Amino acid sequence: MAYPQSTWFMSDVWMGEPWEVSSWNSLSGASDEGPEGPLCTPDATKYPCPPECGDCGRCGWASCHDDIGFLEKLFETVARNFNADKNRFYISGFSIGSMMANFFGCAKSDWLAGVALVSGRLERGFQCEPSEPIALFQVNGGRDTAVPADGSASRRGYNYASTTAVAAAWNRGTGCETDPQPWSSALTEKHGLHCTASCPEGNDACIG
């Protein structure tokens, strides 16, 4: 397992004291507007962006670096130095790391067997489709207000795609034509988890 570190910098802009900020270059870049409207509300908390990236706009805060290229080199290094099977690579992340995993999964789906998104997805309107049929697993807390599962504005005023919208885009890219359906097991019932699955029968590349 490899743990890549994104661009990071120290900032006192937001917290009023030194604060370590991690920043990946996700799909929306430094945009204020997306295909489905503004990426943040008028009163959104302004996040600091990497100082070397200049003006990130009102809603932008992502890195300006070639993080797709960085992750490509990481995958190539792992495959070369550790005799890893390039057909069995998986990528996952948390929060903004999850946004980057979402982006990489669409851009380089031919490198991957699956993607797992934990408490993070691309901004609203930027949900993307993989070019190859690979599995997608999303995990999100129902009471999460940092990246709400239903696509509503976050508690700091940012608009992220809903889990449903991400699953729908992924389904299109993997050729899955059915809508997500309720799914349960002994484990989900024991812990009170609410789950849906796309194409659960016969095509495990379309799990949403």
matplotlib code that plots the C-alpha trace (Angstrom):
import matplotlib.pyplot as plt

x = [0.0, 1.3, 0.2, 0.8, 1.0, -0.6, 0.8, 0.7, 1.5, 1.2, -1.5, -3.0, -5.6, -8.5, -7.8, -6.1, -3.1, -0.6, -2.6, -1.3, -3.4, -3.3, -4.4, -5.0, -5.7, -9.2, -11.2, -12.8, -9.4, -9.9, -13.4, -16.2, -18.8, -19.4, -21.7, -24.5, -24.0, -21.9, -19.4, -20.0, -22.6, -22.2, -21.4, -19.1, -16.0, -13.0, -10.4, -6.7, -5.2, -1.5, 0.4, 2.3, -1.1, -2.0, -5.7, -8.0, -11.1, -14.0, -14.8, -11.5, -8.9, -7.4, -3.8, -2.6, -0.1, -0.2, -1.5, -2.8, 0.8, 2.2, -0.1, 0.7, 4.4, 3.7, 1.7, 4.5, 7.1, 5.1, 4.5, 8.2, 9.8, 7.5, 6.3, 2.7, -0.1, -1.2, -4.6, -5.3, -4.5, -7.1, -7.3, -9.0, -9.0, -10.7, -12.2, -10.2, -8.1, -11.4, -12.1, -8.7, -9.4, -12.7, -10.9, -8.1, -10.6, -12.3, -9.1, -7.1, -9.8, -7.7, -5.1, -7.5, -9.6, -11.7, -12.1, -13.3, -14.6, -14.8, -16.5, -15.7, -16.7, -16.0, -17.9, -21.4, -21.5, -18.1, -19.2, -17.4, -17.5, -14.8, -13.7, -13.4, -15.9, -14.4, -15.9, -16.9, -17.5, -18.8, -19.0, -20.6, -22.1, -25.8, -25.1, -22.0, -22.2, -18.7, -19.5, -23.3, -24.3, -27.4, -25.6, -26.8, -24.4, -21.9, -21.8, -19.0, -21.0, -19.5, -21.5, -20.4, -22.1, -24.4, -23.6, -26.5, -25.2, -21.7, -23.1, -25.3, -22.3, -20.3, -23.1, -23.1, -19.3, -19.5, -22.5, -24.8, -28.4, -30.3, -31.0, -29.4, -31.5, -31.6, -29.1, -28.6, -26.7, -26.5, -23.7, -25.6, -28.7, -26.7, -25.1, -28.0, -26.3, -28.3, -26.9, -27.7, -26.1, -26.1, -26.2, -25.6, -26.4, -23.9, -21.8, -19.9, -18.1, -21.2, -21.4, -22.5]
y = [0.0, 3.5, 6.7, 9.7, 13.2, 16.1, 19.6, 21.1, 24.5, 26.4, 29.1, 31.4, 32.9, 30.7, 29.6, 32.7, 30.5, 28.3, 25.6, 22.8, 22.8, 19.8, 20.4, 18.1, 19.5, 18.0, 18.4, 21.8, 23.5, 27.2, 27.6, 29.6, 28.2, 24.6, 23.0, 23.0, 26.5, 28.1, 25.9, 27.8, 30.0, 33.8, 33.5, 30.5, 30.3, 31.2, 28.4, 29.3, 28.0, 27.2, 30.5, 29.4, 29.0, 32.7, 33.8, 30.8, 32.9, 33.0, 29.3, 27.7, 26.3, 23.3, 22.9, 24.0, 21.1, 18.1, 15.6, 13.2, 13.1, 12.7, 9.7, 8.2, 8.2, 6.7, 3.9, 3.3, 3.2, 0.7, -1.5, -1.4, -1.8, -4.2, -6.4, -5.3, -6.4, -3.2, -4.7, -4.9, -1.3, 0.4, 4.0, 5.5, 8.7, 10.7, 14.1, 16.1, 12.9, 11.2, 14.0, 13.3, 9.5, 10.3, 12.4, 9.9, 7.0, 8.8, 10.0, 6.7, 4.0, 1.8, 1.6, 0.6, -2.3, -0.1, 3.2, 3.8, 7.3, 8.0, 11.2, 13.1, 13.5, 16.0, 19.4, 19.5, 19.4, 17.7, 14.2, 12.2, 8.9, 6.3, 5.2, 1.5, -0.5, -0.5, -0.9, 2.2, 2.1, 5.2, 5.6, 8.7, 9.5, 10.4, 13.3, 14.5, 18.3, 18.8, 16.9, 16.1, 12.9, 14.5, 17.2, 20.1, 22.9, 22.0, 23.7, 26.0, 26.8, 24.5, 22.5, 18.9, 16.3, 13.9, 10.2, 9.5, 11.8, 10.3, 6.8, 7.7, 9.2, 6.1, 3.8, 5.6, 5.1, 1.4, 0.6, -0.1, 0.8, 0.1, 2.6, 2.0, -0.4, -0.9, -3.5, -5.2, -7.9, -9.3, -6.8, -3.7, -4.7, -5.2, -1.8, 0.2, 1.0, 2.3, 0.9, 0.9, -1.0, -0.7, -3.8, -6.1, -9.1, -10.1, -6.9, -6.1, -3.3, -1.1, -1.1, 2.4]
z = [0.0, -0.9, 0.9, -1.4, 0.2, -1.6, -1.9, 1.6, 3.1, 6.4, 6.6, 9.2, 6.9, 8.0, 11.6, 12.9, 13.8, 11.9, 10.1, 7.8, 4.6, 2.3, -1.3, -4.3, -7.8, -8.3, -11.5, -10.9, -10.4, -9.3, -10.7, -9.1, -11.5, -12.7, -15.2, -12.7, -11.2, -8.4, -6.5, -3.3, -1.7, -1.4, 2.3, 2.0, 4.2, 2.1, 2.2, 1.6, -1.6, -2.3, -2.4, -5.6, -7.4, -7.3, -7.2, -6.7, -6.9, -4.4, -4.4, -5.5, -3.2, -5.0, -5.9, -9.4, -9.8, -12.1, -9.5, -12.2, -13.5, -10.0, -9.3, -12.6, -11.7, -8.3, -9.9, -12.4, -9.7, -7.6, -10.6, -11.6, -8.2, -6.4, -9.3, -8.8, -11.1, -12.9, -13.5, -9.7, -8.6, -6.3, -5.3, -2.2, -0.3, 2.5, 2.1, -0.5, -1.0, -2.0, -4.5, -6.0, -6.1, -7.8, -10.5, -11.0, -11.3, -14.2, -15.9, -15.5, -15.1, -17.5, -14.7, -12.0, -10.7, -8.4, -6.6, -3.0, -2.0, 1.8, 2.8, -0.3, -4.0, -6.7, -6.8, -8.1, -11.9, -12.1, -11.5, -14.2, -16.0, -16.2, -19.6, -18.5, -16.4, -12.9, -9.4, -7.3, -3.6, -1.8, 2.0, 3.5, 6.9, 6.8, 9.2, 7.5, 7.0, 5.6, 2.4, 2.6, 0.9, -0.6, -2.5, -0.4, 0.5, 3.1, 6.5, 5.1, 2.0, -0.7, -3.2, -3.8, -6.0, -4.3, -3.9, -6.2, -8.9, -8.7, -8.9, -11.9, -13.8, -13.0, -14.2, -17.5, -17.9, -17.0, -19.1, -16.2, -17.2, -14.0, -11.2, -7.8, -5.6, -1.8, -0.7, 2.6, 4.4, 7.9, 8.6, 7.3, 9.3, 12.5, 12.3, 10.9, 7.6, 4.6, 1.3, -2.4, -5.2, -9.0, -11.1, -8.1, -10.3, -13.0, -13.2, -10.1, -12.0, -11.4, -7.6, -6.5]

ax = plt.figure().add_subplot(projection="3d")
ax.plot(x, y, z, "-o")
ax.set_aspect("equal")
plt.show()
